[in-house]
Amino acid sequence: MTRVRSWSYWLCAIAALAAFAIIALLPVGAVLFRSLWNDHGFSLDVYRAVLTEGRQWDLLANSLTIAAGTTLLATLLGASVGFLIEYHRVPGRALLGPCIAAAFLIPPQIAAIAWIDLLGRNGFLARAVKHMLGASVSFPNVYTVGGVVLVLTLCCYPIVVLTTVVWLRRFDERLEEAGRLTSSDKRVFRAIMLPIVAPGILTGALFVFVLCLIELGVPSLLQVNTYPVELYASSAYADFPAATAQSLPLVACGCLALAVWVLYIRPRQAWLTGAARQHRPRRGRRSVRVLGASCCWSVAIVSTVLPVAVLVYRTLPLRSFVEVWQTAKEEIATSFVVAAVSATVLVALALPLAYFSRGRAWLSRFCALSLIPFMISGPMIGMGLIGLWNRPGPMGLVYDSLLIIVLACVARFIFFAHQGLAGAFRDLHPRLEEAAVVAGAPWWRQLTEVFIPLLRPTLVALWGLAFIFSFRELDAAVLVTPPGRTPLSVRLFTLMHYGPSRLVAALSVLTVAVILASGVGTMVLYTRWRRLLVERN
């Protein structure tokens, strides 16, 4: 059907693209420009000085070791748990899923605090081992690359669980049933099931790789030098050109991971037919499924329940929460405001971008550039925002307000909001829009009265997730926080290094409680709106 677009359509499209470019792309361009131009004009001296230094390659080796090790362990653990939950359908899976998801929602730096209390030099397990075996017994040191890999693995494996479960739900079981007519179960798994589900597992693995490559909080707390930690140190001394040059290897590694997804994984998504059944059979003997459930619950307890329990124990006596509330209530209110505004702006910007980019490959590719602000790490976005908005006049008013943190959150997470809504638009049948066009409805009525009501569950879910990730945002906020308006994540990060452990634990428990409550509320609202949508249709 030929689409005739009005002037208002194109005006709104241009406005959305301009807002996207200013918020997400301009900070990256600003920091890149400052690294290439100095008082004498164009120069690559900073890049030569940084990239030829041996220490920089040691930092890259540490970052790649952490990212690769975490990816390997998280993939093995997450894929195994995902198959047990969805393929074997172990008992208690309805409660097991949210418990595993909570491990990912807990900020990694808070999980690192808990594991320091457990495995640190004076941690609970270290003291218990020395008490049983003698004071001369040495306990494994958590302040190493291996300690960072352990913490990040327990935080990131739910990503692989999620992608594995999603791919298994979209797997057409008729392929497996046909294979079993001529081959054994093991051969069917190797030749049919695994090749079709592997792209989903690798999607989660690549996402884990990128997340660990740009992680700042955990290596900083465990005193392991990585590129993000070095970027933060350079930005603290206002050495923006050197920090930009140091981010180049991270961007190159992130682009390589993205190329693997585009060239290998995305073409294989078409193998999934989406012919899911409402009632899937339970595979395996009951003893096997009970054993699998025990393993899954053990992983969930270690990754979620144990860190939270350690933090709660550290807060004793309970008056710690009163002291924390008295000293940090302004930071808590600031985080709520920043997270709510950031989530609203993210959804409000991602919705028109996804709507206007439907059926336009060039516009979709342009919006895909929103991945760059995420891949270059939070400190780089912070430096770009400082270079762009730290100026006299109206721009300085933005820099001195909470809007600068909102811009940082939107720039970092706009890619995920856009991709989520773009996928939701693709799932809608084109006949809905065609019927609205035949009825003579203008484009804005199609959006507000046809698409938005159908996308309401997705919008609710994206707003809730955006709220959670903005509430726990640290990497960029730690650089751009205006004086006297510190969010909770930055206050907690400061106390982690210099504050008393009892108050740090209480503030950590409070942060985790807010995040988990937000996650539960998002899940309840999404389920409710989804059910209402199904009933009405």
JOVENKA-V701432 format. One line per field, one symbol per residue. ss: DSSP state (a for helix, b for strand, c for the rest). psi: psi as a letter, one per 30 degrees, with the letter a starting at -180 (. if undefined). burial: # if it has 24 or more other C-alpha atoms within 12 Angstrom, else .. A space follows every 10 residues. Layout:
ss=???
psi=???
burial=???
//
This chain:
ss=ccccccaaaa aaaaaaaaaa aaaaaaaaaa aaaaaabbcc bbccaaaaaa accaaaaaaa aaaaaaaaaa aaaaaaaaaa aaaaaaaccc ccaaaaaaaa aaaaaccaaa aaaaaaaaac cccaaaaaaa aaaccccccc ccccaaaaaa aaaaaaaaaa aaaaaaaaaa ccaaaaaaaa ccccaaaaaa aaaaaaaaaa aaaaaaaaaa aaacccaaaa acccccaaaa aaaaaaccca aaaaaaaaaa aaaaaaaaaa aaaaaaaaaa accccccccc cccccaaaaa aaaaaaaaaa aaaaaaaaaa aaaaacccaa aaaaaaaaaa aaaaaaaaaa aaaaaaaaaa aaaaaacccc aaaaaaaaca aaaaaccaaa aaaaaaaaac cccaaaaaac ccaaaaaaaa aaaaaaaaaa aaaaaaacca aaaaaaaacc ccaaaaaaaa aaaaaaaaaa aaaaaaaaaa acccccaaaa cccccccaaa aaaaaaaacc aaaaaaaaaa aaaaaaaaaa aaaaaaaaaa aaaaaac
psi=kkkjkleeee eeeeeeeeee eeeeeeeeee eeefffkafg akkgeeeeee fgkeeefeee eeeeeeeeee eeeeeeeeee eeeeeeefil kgfefeeeee efeefkkeee eeeefefegl egleeeeeee eeflffkkkk kfhleeeeee eeefffffee eeeeeeeeff kjffeeeeef fflleeeeee feeeeefeee eeeeeeeeee efegkeeeee eghkkleeee eeeeefggie eeeeeffeee eeeeeeeeee eeeeeeffff fkfgikkejk ljklleeeee eeeeeeeeee eefeeeeeee eeeffklffe eeeeeefgee eeeeeeeeee eeeeeeeeee eeeeefgkgj eeeeeeffff fefefgleee eeeeeefefi llaeeeeeeg lffeeeeeee eegfeeeeee eeeeeffkkf feeeeeeefg klefeeeffe eeefgeeeee eeeeeeeeee egkeeeffeg klkghkleee eeeefeeflk eeeeeeeeee eeeeeeeeee eeeeeeeeee eeeeef.
burial=.......... ..#..##.## ########## ######.... .....##..# #....#..## ########## ########## ########## #.#..##### ########## ########## #..###.... ........#. .######### ########## ########## ###..#.... .......... .######### ########## ########## ########## #####...## ########## #.###.##.. #...#...#. ##........ ........#. .##.###.## .######### #####....# #..#...#.. ##.####### ########## ########.. ..##.##### ########## ########## .......### ########## ########## ##.##..... ..#....... .###.##..# ##.####### ########## ########## ##..###### ######.... ########## ######.##. .##..#...# .......
//
